[in-house]
Amino acid sequence: MLPINRYPPIIVNKSSLCKHDREIFFVSIGKRLKAERLRLEKPQVALAQLCGVTKRTQVNYESDRRLPDAQYLASFAAAGGDLLYVVTGTRFSYQAAGTDAANVMLLHEPMLPPREAALLEHYRSADDAGRRALEQTAAALGMDKP
C-alpha cells in the first residue's frame, strides 16, 4: 500500500523550505482534527460515535495514520466541527467573506464552543431589555481591574 500524503495540497517548492519551516507550514489534518475536537470539548469516543466511526478510527485520524473520508467529514461538520479549518488550516473570517454577516453567522455558528453558542442563543432570544442587561454585564466583566 502506498503512503498517504498527510498534508493538504499547497503549491510551494517544499525543497526550498528548511525542516523547521516545513513543520510550521505543513500542519497535519490529524492535528487540526484533534484541535477541533478539543475546542468542541468532546472526548475521542464521543466524537467517534457522532461521526459513525470507532474510537480506534478516531485515534488513527488524529495521529495521521488514516485520512477521514467524506462521510466522516460531513458528520464532523454536522457535529459542529470547523471543516474548513481541518482541511485547509484556515479559520472562517466574517470580514473576508464579503457577504451578509447575518447569513454567514447562521452558516458558521457551529464553530463556537458549546458554552459560547449557548450564551449567544440566550442573547438572541432575549428582548431588548435583556440584551442591554447582557451587554452591560459583559462589558463590566470584561473591564480591566486595577
N, CA, C and O atoms as a GROMACS GRO file, in nm:
protein
  584
    1MET      N    1   0.084  -0.117   0.000
    1MET     CA    2   0.000   0.000   0.000
    1MET      C    3   0.089   0.125   0.000
    1MET      O    4   0.187   0.132   0.074
    2LEU      N    5   0.055   0.222  -0.083
    2LEU     CA    6   0.133   0.345  -0.090
    2LEU      C    7   0.099   0.435   0.028
    2LEU      O    8  -0.015   0.437   0.074
    3PRO      N    9   0.199   0.510   0.079
    3PRO     CA   10   0.170   0.600   0.190
    3PRO      C   11   0.077   0.713   0.146
    3PRO      O   12   0.079   0.754   0.030
    4ILE      N   13  -0.003   0.761   0.239
    4ILE     CA   14  -0.098   0.869   0.212
    4ILE      C   15  -0.029   1.002   0.239
    4ILE      O   16   0.040   1.017   0.340
    5ASN      N   17  -0.047   1.098   0.149
    5ASN     CA   18   0.004   1.233   0.175
    5ASN      C   19  -0.078   1.292   0.288
    5ASN      O   20  -0.200   1.306   0.275
    6ARG      N   21  -0.014   1.327   0.398
    6ARG     CA   22  -0.085   1.370   0.517
    6ARG      C   23  -0.116   1.519   0.516
    6ARG      O   24  -0.175   1.568   0.613
    7TYR      N   25  -0.081   1.591   0.414
    7TYR     CA   26  -0.098   1.735   0.416
    7TYR      C   27  -0.186   1.781   0.302
    7TYR      O   28  -0.187   1.720   0.195
    8PRO      N   29  -0.262   1.889   0.324
    8PRO     CA   30  -0.345   1.940   0.215
    8PRO      C   31  -0.257   1.991   0.103
    8PRO      O   32  -0.146   2.037   0.129
    9PRO      N   33  -0.304   1.986  -0.022
    9PRO     CA   34  -0.221   2.032  -0.132
    9PRO      C   35  -0.199   2.183  -0.125
    9PRO      O   36  -0.295   2.260  -0.121
   10ILE      N   37  -0.074   2.222  -0.125
   10ILE     CA   38  -0.036   2.364  -0.124
   10ILE      C   39   0.073   2.378  -0.229
   10ILE      O   40   0.168   2.300  -0.230
   11ILE      N   41   0.060   2.476  -0.315
   11ILE     CA   42   0.158   2.494  -0.420
   11ILE      C   43   0.277   2.571  -0.363
   11ILE      O   44   0.269   2.692  -0.339
   12VAL      N   45   0.385   2.499  -0.342
   12VAL     CA   46   0.507   2.558  -0.288
   12VAL      C   47   0.622   2.462  -0.318
   12VAL      O   48   0.601   2.341  -0.328
   13ASN      N   49   0.739   2.515  -0.333
   13ASN     CA   50   0.856   2.431  -0.354
   13ASN      C   51   0.903   2.383  -0.217
   13ASN      O   52   0.974   2.455  -0.147
   14LYS      N   53   0.864   2.261  -0.178
   14LYS     CA   54   0.895   2.210  -0.046
   14LYS      C   55   1.046   2.202  -0.021
   14LYS      O   56   1.091   2.222   0.092
   15SER      N   57   1.123   2.174  -0.124
   15SER     CA   58   1.267   2.158  -0.104
   15SER      C   59   1.334   2.290  -0.066
   15SER      O   60   1.446   2.290  -0.014
   16SER      N   61   1.267   2.403  -0.092
   16SER     CA   62   1.327   2.532  -0.058
   16SER      C   63   1.303   2.569   0.089
   16SER      O   64   1.358   2.667   0.138
   17LEU      N   65   1.221   2.490   0.158
   17LEU     CA   66   1.193   2.518   0.299
   17LEU      C   67   1.284   2.436   0.388
   17LEU      O   68   1.311   2.319   0.360
   18CYS      N   69   1.332   2.496   0.496
   18CYS     CA   70   1.410   2.419   0.591
   18CYS      C   71   1.314   2.332   0.673
   18CYS      O   72   1.193   2.352   0.668
   19LYS      N   73   1.367   2.237   0.747
   19LYS     CA   74   1.283   2.143   0.822
   19LYS      C   75   1.190   2.218   0.917
   19LYS      O   76   1.072   2.185   0.926
   20HIS      N   77   1.241   2.317   0.989
   20HIS     CA   78   1.160   2.393   1.084
   20HIS      C   79   1.042   2.459   1.014
   20HIS      O   80   0.930   2.455   1.065
   21ASP      N   81   1.066   2.521   0.898
   21ASP     CA   82   0.959   2.586   0.824
   21ASP      C   83   0.856   2.485   0.774
   21ASP      O   84   0.736   2.513   0.775
   22ARG      N   85   0.902   2.370   0.730
   22ARG     CA   86   0.809   2.266   0.684
   22ARG      C   87   0.717   2.223   0.797
   22ARG      O   88   0.598   2.203   0.775
   23GLU      N   89   0.772   2.208   0.918
   23GLU     CA   90   0.691   2.166   1.031
   23GLU      C   91   0.586   2.271   1.066
   23GLU      O   92   0.474   2.236   1.104
   24ILE      N   93   0.620   2.399   1.052
   24ILE     CA   94   0.524   2.505   1.080
   24ILE      C   95   0.424   2.516   0.966
   24ILE      O   96   0.304   2.531   0.991
   25PHE      N   97   0.471   2.508   0.843
   25PHE     CA   98   0.387   2.532   0.725
   25PHE      C   99   0.290   2.417   0.698
   25PHE      O  100   0.176   2.441   0.659
   26PHE      N  101   0.334   2.294   0.719
   26PHE     CA  102   0.254   2.177   0.687
   26PHE      C  103   0.202   2.111   0.815
   26PHE      O  104   0.253   2.007   0.856
   27VAL      N  105   0.102   2.169   0.875
   27VAL     CA  106   0.039   2.109   0.992
   27VAL      C  107  -0.058   2.002   0.943
   27VAL      O  108  -0.130   2.024   0.846
   28SER      N  109  -0.059   1.889   1.008
   28SER     CA  110  -0.138   1.777   0.961
   28SER      C  111  -0.287   1.796   0.983
   28SER      O  112  -0.330   1.868   1.072
   29ILE      N  113  -0.363   1.729   0.899
   29ILE     CA  114  -0.509   1.727   0.916
   29ILE      C  115  -0.542   1.663   1.051
   29ILE      O  116  -0.635   1.708   1.118
   30GLY      N  117  -0.470   1.561   1.090
   30GLY     CA  118  -0.495   1.495   1.217
   30GLY      C  119  -0.480   1.589   1.336
   30GLY      O  120  -0.561   1.586   1.428
   31LYS      N  121  -0.377   1.672   1.334
   31LYS     CA  122  -0.358   1.767   1.444
   31LYS      C  123  -0.469   1.871   1.447
   31LYS      O  124  -0.515   1.910   1.554
   32ARG      N  125  -0.512   1.915   1.331
   32ARG     CA  126  -0.622   2.013   1.327
   32ARG      C  127  -0.753   1.947   1.369
   32ARG      O  128  -0.836   2.010   1.434
   33LEU      N  129  -0.773   1.821   1.331
   33LEU     CA  130  -0.892   1.747   1.373
   33LEU      C  131  -0.895   1.734   1.526
   33LEU      O  132  -1.000   1.753   1.588
   34LYS      N  133  -0.781   1.704   1.584
   34LYS     CA  134  -0.773   1.693   1.730
   34LYS      C  135  -0.798   1.830   1.795
   34LYS      O  136  -0.869   1.838   1.895
   35ALA      N  137  -0.742   1.935   1.738
   35ALA     CA  138  -0.763   2.070   1.793
   35ALA      C  139  -0.912   2.105   1.791
   35ALA      O  140  -0.963   2.164   1.886
   36GLU      N  141  -0.980   2.070   1.683
   36GLU     CA  142  -1.124   2.096   1.674
   36GLU      C  143  -1.202   2.013   1.775
   36GLU      O  144  -1.296   2.063   1.837
   37ARG      N  145  -1.164   1.888   1.793
   37ARG     CA  146  -1.232   1.803   1.891
   37ARG      C  147  -1.218   1.864   2.031
   37ARG      O  148  -1.314   1.866   2.108
   38LEU      N  149  -1.098   1.912   2.064
   38LEU     CA  150  -1.076   1.974   2.194
   38LEU      C  151  -1.154   2.104   2.208
   38LEU      O  152  -1.206   2.135   2.315
   39ARG      N  153  -1.163   2.181   2.098
   39ARG     CA  154  -1.241   2.305   2.100
   39ARG      C  155  -1.388   2.274   2.127
   39ARG      O  156  -1.456   2.349   2.197
   40LEU      N  157  -1.437   2.164   2.072
   40LEU     CA  158  -1.576   2.121   2.092
   40LEU      C  159  -1.598   2.055   2.228
   40LEU      O  160  -1.710   2.021   2.266
   41GLU      N  161  -1.488   2.037   2.301
   41GLU     CA  162  -1.494   1.975   2.434
   41GLU      C  163  -1.553   1.835   2.429
   41GLU      O  164  -1.637   1.799   2.511
   42LYS      N  165  -1.509   1.756   2.330
   42LYS     CA  166  -1.559   1.619   2.312
   42LYS      C  167  -1.443   1.520   2.333
   42LYS      O  168  -1.334   1.541   2.279
   43PRO      N  169  -1.465   1.415   2.410
   43PRO     CA  170  -1.364   1.308   2.414
   43PRO      C  171  -1.364   1.232   2.282
   43PRO      O  172  -1.460   1.239   2.205
   44GLN      N  173  -1.257   1.160   2.256
   44GLN     CA  174  -1.246   1.088   2.129
   44GLN      C  175  -1.363   0.994   2.106
   44GLN      O  176  -1.417   0.988   1.995
   45VAL      N  177  -1.404   0.921   2.208
   45VAL     CA  178  -1.511   0.824   2.190
   45VAL      C  179  -1.643   0.893   2.155
   45VAL      O  180  -1.721   0.841   2.074
   46ALA      N  181  -1.670   1.010   2.214
   46ALA     CA  182  -1.795   1.080   2.186
   46ALA      C  183  -1.797   1.132   2.043
   46ALA      O  184  -1.898   1.119   1.974
   47LEU      N  185  -1.686   1.192   1.998
   47LEU     CA  186  -1.682   1.242   1.860
   47LEU      C  187  -1.688   1.126   1.761
   47LEU      O  188  -1.754   1.136   1.658
   48ALA      N  189  -1.620   1.018   1.794
   48ALA     CA  190  -1.624   0.900   1.707
   48ALA      C  191  -1.768   0.851   1.689
   48ALA      O  192  -1.810   0.821   1.577
   49GLN      N  193  -1.843   0.844   1.798
   49GLN     CA  194  -1.982   0.799   1.790
   49GLN      C  195  -2.067   0.896   1.707
   49GLN      O  196  -2.148   0.853   1.625
   50LEU      N  197  -2.047   1.026   1.728
   50LEU     CA  198  -2.122   1.125   1.649
   50LEU      C  199  -2.093   1.113   1.500
   50LEU      O  200  -2.180   1.139   1.416
   51CYS      N  201  -1.971   1.074   1.469
   51CYS     CA  202  -1.929   1.068   1.327
   51CYS      C  203  -1.938   0.928   1.268
   51CYS      O  204  -1.900   0.907   1.153
   52GLY      N  205  -1.989   0.834   1.345
   52GLY     CA  206  -2.013   0.699   1.292
   52GLY      C  207  -1.890   0.614   1.274
   52GLY      O  208  -1.888   0.528   1.185
   53VAL      N  209  -1.787   0.635   1.356
   53VAL     CA  210  -1.666   0.553   1.349
   53VAL      C  211  -1.633   0.501   1.489
   53VAL      O  212  -1.695   0.542   1.587
   54THR      N  213  -1.535   0.413   1.497
   54THR     CA  214  -1.490   0.363   1.626
   54THR      C  215  -1.388   0.458   1.687
   54THR      O  216  -1.334   0.545   1.619
   55LYS      N  217  -1.363   0.439   1.816
   55LYS     CA  218  -1.260   0.522   1.882
   55LYS      C  219  -1.124   0.498   1.816
   55LYS      O  220  -1.047   0.592   1.798
   56ARG      N  221  -1.096   0.374   1.780
   56ARG     CA  222  -0.967   0.342   1.715
   56ARG      C  223  -0.953   0.420   1.583
   56ARG      O  224  -0.845   0.471   1.553
   57THR      N  225  -1.060   0.428   1.506
   57THR     CA  226  -1.056   0.504   1.381
   57THR      C  227  -1.031   0.652   1.410
   57THR      O  228  -0.953   0.717   1.340
   58GLN      N  229  -1.097   0.706   1.513
   58GLN     CA  230  -1.076   0.845   1.551
   58GLN      C  231  -0.929   0.869   1.589
   58GLN      O  232  -0.869   0.968   1.548
   59VAL      N  233  -0.874   0.777   1.666
   59VAL     CA  234  -0.733   0.786   1.705
   59VAL      C  235  -0.645   0.784   1.580
   59VAL      O  236  -0.550   0.862   1.570
   60ASN      N  237  -0.676   0.696   1.485
   60ASN     CA  238  -0.598   0.688   1.362
   60ASN      C  239  -0.607   0.817   1.280
   60ASN      O  240  -0.507   0.860   1.222
   61TYR      N  241  -0.724   0.879   1.277
   61TYR     CA  242  -0.738   1.006   1.206
   61TYR      C  243  -0.653   1.114   1.272
   61TYR      O  244  -0.581   1.188   1.205
   62GLU      N  245  -0.661   1.123   1.404
   62GLU     CA  246  -0.590   1.228   1.477
   62GLU      C  247  -0.439   1.209   1.476
   62GLU      O  248  -0.364   1.305   1.492
   63SER      N  249  -0.393   1.086   1.456
   63SER     CA  250  -0.250   1.060   1.451
   63SER      C  251  -0.198   1.048   1.308
   63SER      O  252  -0.083   1.009   1.286
   64ASP      N  253  -0.283   1.080   1.211
   64ASP     CA  254  -0.247   1.077   1.069
   64ASP      C  255  -0.211   0.938   1.017
   64ASP      O  256  -0.138   0.926   0.919
   65ARG      N  257  -0.262   0.835   1.082
   65ARG     CA  258  -0.242   0.700   1.028
   65ARG      C  259  -0.341   0.672   0.916
   65ARG      O  260  -0.317   0.590   0.828
   66ARG      N  261  -0.455   0.744   0.920
   66ARG     CA  262  -0.558   0.735   0.814
   66ARG      C  263  -0.614   0.874   0.790
   66ARG      O  264  -0.612   0.959   0.879
   67LEU      N  265  -0.665   0.895   0.670
   67LEU     CA  266  -0.735   1.018   0.640
   67LEU      C  267  -0.885   0.994   0.647
   67LEU      O  268  -0.934   0.890   0.602
   68PRO      N  269  -0.959   1.088   0.704
   68PRO     CA  270  -1.105   1.070   0.712
   68PRO      C  271  -1.169   1.075   0.574
   68PRO      O  272  -1.122   1.146   0.485
   69ASP      N  273  -1.277   1.000   0.557
   69ASP     CA  274  -1.348   1.001   0.429
   69ASP      C  275  -1.456   1.110   0.430
   69ASP      O  276  -1.476   1.176   0.532
   70ALA      N  277  -1.523   1.127   0.319
   70ALA     CA  278  -1.623   1.233   0.304
   70ALA      C  279  -1.740   1.215   0.400
   70ALA      O  280  -1.791   1.313   0.453
   71GLN      N  281  -1.782   1.092   0.424
   71GLN     CA  282  -1.895   1.067   0.515
   71GLN      C  283  -1.858   1.112   0.657
   71GLN      O  284  -1.938   1.175   0.725
   72TYR      N  285  -1.737   1.078   0.700
   72TYR     CA  286  -1.691   1.121   0.833
   72TYR      C  287  -1.687   1.273   0.840
   72TYR      O  288  -1.736   1.331   0.937
   73LEU      N  289  -1.629   1.337   0.740
   73LEU     CA  290  -1.616   1.483   0.741
   73LEU      C  291  -1.752   1.552   0.743
   73LEU      O  292  -1.768   1.655   0.809
   74ALA      N  293  -1.849   1.498   0.670
   74ALA     CA  294  -1.983   1.555   0.673
   74ALA      C  295  -2.044   1.543   0.812
   74ALA      O  296  -2.107   1.638   0.861
   75SER      N  297  -2.027   1.428   0.876
   75SER     CA  298  -2.078   1.409   1.012
   75SER      C  299  -2.005   1.499   1.110
   75SER      O  300  -2.066   1.552   1.204
   76PHE      N  301  -1.876   1.516   1.089
   76PHE     CA  302  -1.795   1.603   1.175
   76PHE      C  303  -1.845   1.748   1.166
   76PHE      O  304  -1.858   1.815   1.269
   77ALA      N  305  -1.873   1.794   1.046
   77ALA     CA  306  -1.925   1.930   1.028
   77ALA      C  307  -2.063   1.943   1.093
   77ALA      O  308  -2.092   2.045   1.156
   78ALA      N  309  -2.147   1.841   1.079
   78ALA     CA  310  -2.280   1.844   1.140
   78ALA      C  311  -2.272   1.846   1.292
   78ALA      O  312  -2.362   1.896   1.359
   79ALA      N  313  -2.164   1.791   1.348
   79ALA     CA  314  -2.144   1.789   1.493
   79ALA      C  315  -2.086   1.920   1.544
   79ALA      O  316  -2.064   1.935   1.664
   80GLY      N  317  -2.062   2.014   1.453
   80GLY     CA  318  -2.014   2.146   1.495
   80GLY      C  319  -1.868   2.173   1.463
   80GLY      O  320  -1.816   2.278   1.498
   81GLY      N  321  -1.801   2.078   1.398
   81GLY     CA  322  -1.660   2.096   1.364
   81GLY      C  323  -1.640   2.195   1.251
   81GLY      O  324  -1.722   2.206   1.161
   82ASP      N  325  -1.530   2.267   1.257
   82ASP     CA  326  -1.494   2.364   1.154
   82ASP      C  327  -1.419   2.289   1.044
   82ASP      O  328  -1.297   2.273   1.050
   83LEU      N  329  -1.493   2.244   0.945
   83LEU     CA  330  -1.437   2.162   0.838
   83LEU      C  331  -1.335   2.240   0.755
   83LEU      O  332  -1.233   2.185   0.714
   84LEU      N  333  -1.363   2.366   0.730
   84LEU     CA  334  -1.268   2.449   0.654
   84LEU      C  335  -1.132   2.450   0.723
   84LEU      O  336  -1.029   2.436   0.657
   85TYR      N  337  -1.132   2.466   0.854
   85TYR     CA  338  -1.006   2.468   0.928
   85TYR      C  339  -0.936   2.333   0.921
   85TYR      O  340  -0.815   2.327   0.899
   86VAL      N  341  -1.009   2.224   0.940
   86VAL     CA  342  -0.947   2.092   0.939
   86VAL      C  343  -0.881   2.063   0.805
   86VAL      O  344  -0.769   2.011   0.800
   87VAL      N  345  -0.948   2.096   0.697
   87VAL     CA  346  -0.896   2.062   0.565
   87VAL      C  347  -0.790   2.160   0.517
   87VAL      O  348  -0.690   2.118   0.458
   88THR      N  349  -0.810   2.290   0.541
   88THR     CA  350  -0.718   2.390   0.485
   88THR      C  351  -0.628   2.457   0.588
   88THR      O  352  -0.525   2.514   0.551
   89GLY      N  353  -0.665   2.450   0.715
   89GLY     CA  354  -0.588   2.520   0.817
   89GLY      C  355  -0.627   2.666   0.831
   89GLY      O  356  -0.563   2.740   0.906
   90THR      N  357  -0.732   2.708   0.761
   90THR     CA  358  -0.778   2.846   0.764
   90THR      C  359  -0.912   2.853   0.836
   90THR      O  360  -1.006   2.781   0.802
   91ARG      N  361  -0.919   2.940   0.934
   91ARG     CA  362  -1.046   2.961   1.004
   91ARG      C  363  -1.129   3.059   0.924
   91ARG      O  364  -1.076   3.145   0.854
   92PHE      N  365  -1.261   3.047   0.935
   92PHE     CA  366  -1.352   3.136   0.864
   92PHE      C  367  -1.344   3.275   0.923
   92PHE      O  368  -1.340   3.290   1.045
   93SER      N  369  -1.343   3.378   0.838
   93SER     CA  370  -1.340   3.517   0.883
   93SER      C  371  -1.459   3.589   0.823
   93SER      O  372  -1.478   3.588   0.701
   94TYR      N  373  -1.541   3.653   0.907
   94TYR     CA  374  -1.656   3.728   0.858
   94TYR      C  375  -1.613   3.841   0.766
   94TYR      O  376  -1.678   3.868   0.666
   95GLN      N  377  -1.501   3.908   0.800
   95GLN     CA  378  -1.454   4.019   0.718
   95GLN      C  379  -1.412   3.972   0.579
   95GLN      O  380  -1.437   4.039   0.479
   96ALA      N  381  -1.348   3.855   0.574
   96ALA     CA  382  -1.301   3.803   0.445
   96ALA      C  383  -1.416   3.751   0.360
   96ALA      O  384  -1.401   3.737   0.238
   97ALA      N  385  -1.528   3.721   0.422
   97ALA     CA  386  -1.640   3.662   0.348
   97ALA      C  387  -1.700   3.760   0.248
   97ALA      O  388  -1.743   3.720   0.140
   98GLY      N  389  -1.705   3.888   0.285
   98GLY     CA  390  -1.760   3.988   0.196
   98GLY      C  391  -1.905   3.961   0.162
   98GLY      O  392  -1.947   3.984   0.049
   99THR      N  393  -1.982   3.914   0.257
   99THR     CA  394  -2.122   3.883   0.233
   99THR      C  395  -2.203   3.926   0.354
   99THR      O  396  -2.148   3.977   0.451
  100ASP      N  397  -2.332   3.907   0.348
  100ASP     CA  398  -2.420   3.945   0.457
  100ASP      C  399  -2.382   3.870   0.584
  100ASP      O  400  -2.390   3.747   0.588
  101ALA      N  401  -2.341   3.942   0.688
  101ALA     CA  402  -2.293   3.881   0.812
  101ALA      C  403  -2.399   3.794   0.879
  101ALA      O  404  -2.366   3.692   0.938
  102ALA      N  405  -2.526   3.834   0.870
  102ALA     CA  406  -2.631   3.755   0.934
  102ALA      C  407  -2.640   3.616   0.871
  102ALA      O  408  -2.652   3.517   0.943
  103ASN      N  409  -2.633   3.608   0.739
  103ASN     CA  410  -2.638   3.478   0.672
  103ASN      C  411  -2.513   3.397   0.700
  103ASN      O  412  -2.520   3.276   0.721
  104VAL      N  413  -2.398   3.463   0.701
  104VAL     CA  414  -2.273   3.392   0.728
  104VAL      C  415  -2.275   3.336   0.869
  104VAL      O  416  -2.233   3.222   0.891
  105MET      N  417  -2.323   3.415   0.964
  105MET     CA  418  -2.325   3.371   1.102
  105MET      C  419  -2.410   3.244   1.117
  105MET      O  420  -2.372   3.153   1.190
  106LEU      N  421  -2.521   3.239   1.048
  106LEU     CA  422  -2.606   3.120   1.056
  106LEU      C  423  -2.534   2.997   1.002
  106LEU      O  424  -2.553   2.887   1.055
  107LEU      N  425  -2.454   3.014   0.899
  107LEU     CA  426  -2.383   2.901   0.841
  107LEU      C  427  -2.265   2.856   0.926
  107LEU      O  428  -2.229   2.738   0.923
  108HIS      N  429  -2.206   2.947   1.003
  108HIS     CA  430  -2.081   2.914   1.070
  108HIS      C  431  -2.088   2.917   1.221
  108HIS      O  432  -1.983   2.911   1.286
  109GLU      N  433  -2.205   2.927   1.280
  109GLU     CA  434  -2.215   2.927   1.425
  109GLU      C  435  -2.161   2.800   1.490
  109GLU      O  436  -2.112   2.809   1.603
  110PRO      N  437  -2.168   2.683   1.428
  110PRO     CA  438  -2.115   2.565   1.496
  110PRO      C  439  -1.967   2.576   1.531
  110PRO      O  440  -1.916   2.494   1.608
  111MET      N  441  -1.896   2.675   1.477
  111MET     CA  442  -1.755   2.693   1.509
  111MET      C  443  -1.738   2.741   1.653
  111MET      O  444  -1.628   2.728   1.708
  112LEU      N  445  -1.841   2.794   1.716
  112LEU     CA  446  -1.830   2.841   1.853
  112LEU      C  447  -1.826   2.722   1.948
  112LEU      O  448  -1.893   2.621   1.926
  113PRO      N  449  -1.747   2.736   2.056
  113PRO     CA  450  -1.754   2.632   2.160
  113PRO      C  451  -1.896   2.628   2.217
  113PRO      O  452  -1.966   2.729   2.213
  114PRO      N  453  -1.939   2.514   2.269
  114PRO     CA  454  -2.077   2.500   2.314
  114PRO      C  455  -2.124   2.606   2.414
  114PRO      O  456  -2.236   2.655   2.402
  115ARG      N  457  -2.041   2.644   2.510
  115ARG     CA  458  -2.082   2.742   2.609
  115ARG      C  459  -2.103   2.879   2.545
  115ARG      O  460  -2.196   2.951   2.582
  116GLU      N  461  -2.016   2.915   2.450
  116GLU     CA  462  -2.032   3.043   2.381
  116GLU      C  463  -2.156   3.042   2.293
  116GLU      O  464  -2.228   3.142   2.285
  117ALA      N  465  -2.182   2.930   2.228
  117ALA     CA  466  -2.301   2.919   2.143
  117ALA      C  467  -2.428   2.933   2.227
  117ALA      O  468  -2.524   2.998   2.185
  118ALA      N  469  -2.428   2.873   2.348
  118ALA     CA  470  -2.545   2.885   2.436
  118ALA      C  471  -2.564   3.030   2.480
  118ALA      O  472  -2.677   3.079   2.484
  119LEU      N  473  -2.455   3.099   2.512
  119LEU     CA  474  -2.464   3.240   2.552
  119LEU      C  475  -2.520   3.324   2.438
  119LEU      O  476  -2.605   3.411   2.461
  120LEU      N  477  -2.473   3.299   2.317
  120LEU     CA  478  -2.523   3.372   2.201
  120LEU      C  479  -2.672   3.344   2.178
  120LEU      O  480  -2.748   3.435   2.145
  121GLU      N  481  -2.712   3.220   2.195
  121GLU     CA  482  -2.853   3.184   2.179
  121GLU      C  483  -2.940   3.256   2.282
  121GLU      O  484  -3.049   3.303   2.250
  122HIS      N  485  -2.892   3.264   2.407
  122HIS     CA  486  -2.967   3.336   2.511
  122HIS      C  487  -2.979   3.484   2.475
  122HIS      O  488  -3.084   3.545   2.492
  123TYR      N  489  -2.871   3.541   2.424
  123TYR     CA  490  -2.873   3.682   2.384
  123TYR      C  491  -2.976   3.704   2.273
  123TYR      O  492  -3.055   3.798   2.279
  124ARG      N  493  -2.974   3.617   2.174
  124ARG     CA  494  -3.065   3.633   2.060
  124ARG      C  495  -3.212   3.613   2.098
  124ARG      O  496  -3.301   3.674   2.038
  125SER      N  497  -3.237   3.530   2.196
  125SER     CA  498  -3.375   3.505   2.234
  125SER      C  499  -3.428   3.606   2.336
  125SER      O  500  -3.547   3.606   2.368
  126ALA      N  501  -3.340   3.693   2.387
  126ALA     CA  502  -3.382   3.792   2.486
  126ALA      C  503  -3.451   3.910   2.418
  126ALA      O  504  -3.430   3.936   2.299
  127ASP      N  505  -3.534   3.982   2.494
  127ASP     CA  506  -3.593   4.106   2.443
  127ASP      C  507  -3.488   4.217   2.453
  127ASP      O  508  -3.376   4.193   2.498
  128ASP      N  509  -3.524   4.338   2.412
  128ASP     CA  510  -3.427   4.449   2.411
  128ASP      C  511  -3.369   4.476   2.550
  128ASP      O  512  -3.248   4.498   2.563
  129ALA      N  513  -3.453   4.473   2.652
  129ALA     CA  514  -3.404   4.498   2.788
  129ALA      C  515  -3.306   4.388   2.831
  129ALA      O  516  -3.204   4.416   2.894
  130GLY      N  517  -3.338   4.266   2.798
  130GLY     CA  518  -3.249   4.155   2.831
  130GLY      C  519  -3.116   4.164   2.759
  130GLY      O  520  -3.011   4.137   2.816
  131ARG      N  521  -3.121   4.204   2.633
  131ARG     CA  522  -2.996   4.220   2.556
  131ARG      C  523  -2.910   4.330   2.615
  131ARG      O  524  -2.788   4.314   2.628
  132ARG      N  525  -2.973   4.442   2.652
  132ARG     CA  526  -2.896   4.551   2.713
  132ARG      C  527  -2.832   4.505   2.844
  132ARG      O  528  -2.716   4.536   2.871
  133ALA      N  529  -2.907   4.429   2.924
  133ALA     CA  530  -2.853   4.378   3.050
  133ALA      C  531  -2.734   4.286   3.026
  133ALA      O  532  -2.633   4.294   3.096
  134LEU      N  533  -2.745   4.197   2.926
  134LEU     CA  534  -2.633   4.108   2.893
  134LEU      C  535  -2.512   4.186   2.843
  134LEU      O  536  -2.398   4.155   2.880
  135GLU      N  537  -2.536   4.287   2.760
  135GLU     CA  538  -2.426   4.369   2.709
  135GLU      C  539  -2.356   4.443   2.822
  135GLU      O  540  -2.233   4.450   2.826
  136GLN      N  541  -2.435   4.500   2.916
  136GLN     CA  542  -2.376   4.572   3.029
  136GLN      C  543  -2.298   4.478   3.120
  136GLN      O  544  -2.191   4.512   3.170
  137THR      N  545  -2.352   4.359   3.142
  137THR     CA  546  -2.282   4.260   3.225
  137THR      C  547  -2.152   4.218   3.160
  137THR      O  548  -2.048   4.211   3.226
  138ALA      N  549  -2.156   4.190   3.030
  138ALA     CA  550  -2.034   4.150   2.959
  138ALA      C  551  -1.930   4.262   2.961
  138ALA      O  552  -1.812   4.236   2.980
  139ALA      N  553  -1.976   4.387   2.942
  139ALA     CA  554  -1.883   4.499   2.945
  139ALA      C  555  -1.821   4.514   3.083
  139ALA      O  556  -1.701   4.538   3.095
  140ALA      N  557  -1.901   4.498   3.188
  140ALA     CA  558  -1.849   4.511   3.324
  140ALA      C  559  -1.750   4.400   3.357
  140ALA      O  560  -1.648   4.425   3.421
  141LEU      N  561  -1.779   4.279   3.315
  141LEU     CA  562  -1.691   4.166   3.343
  141LEU      C  563  -1.562   4.173   3.262
  141LEU      O  564  -1.458   4.122   3.303
  142GLY      N  565  -1.571   4.236   3.145
  142GLY     CA  566  -1.453   4.245   3.058
  142GLY      C  567  -1.360   4.361   3.089
  142GLY      O  568  -1.253   4.372   3.030
  143MET      N  569  -1.400   4.446   3.181
  143MET     CA  570  -1.316   4.563   3.214
  143MET      C  571  -1.191   4.518   3.289
  143MET      O  572  -1.194   4.424   3.368
  144ASP      N  573  -1.080   4.588   3.261
  144ASP     CA  574  -0.954   4.560   3.330
  144ASP      C  575  -0.966   4.605   3.475
  144ASP      O  576  -1.016   4.714   3.503
  145LYS      N  577  -0.921   4.521   3.565
  145LYS     CA  578  -0.920   4.553   3.707
  145LYS      C  579  -0.788   4.621   3.742
  145LYS      O  580  -0.684   4.582   3.689
  146PRO      N  581  -0.791   4.724   3.831
  146PRO     CA  582  -0.664   4.791   3.868
  146PRO      C  583  -0.572   4.702   3.946
  146PRO      O  584  -0.463   4.744   3.983
   0.00000   0.00000   0.00000
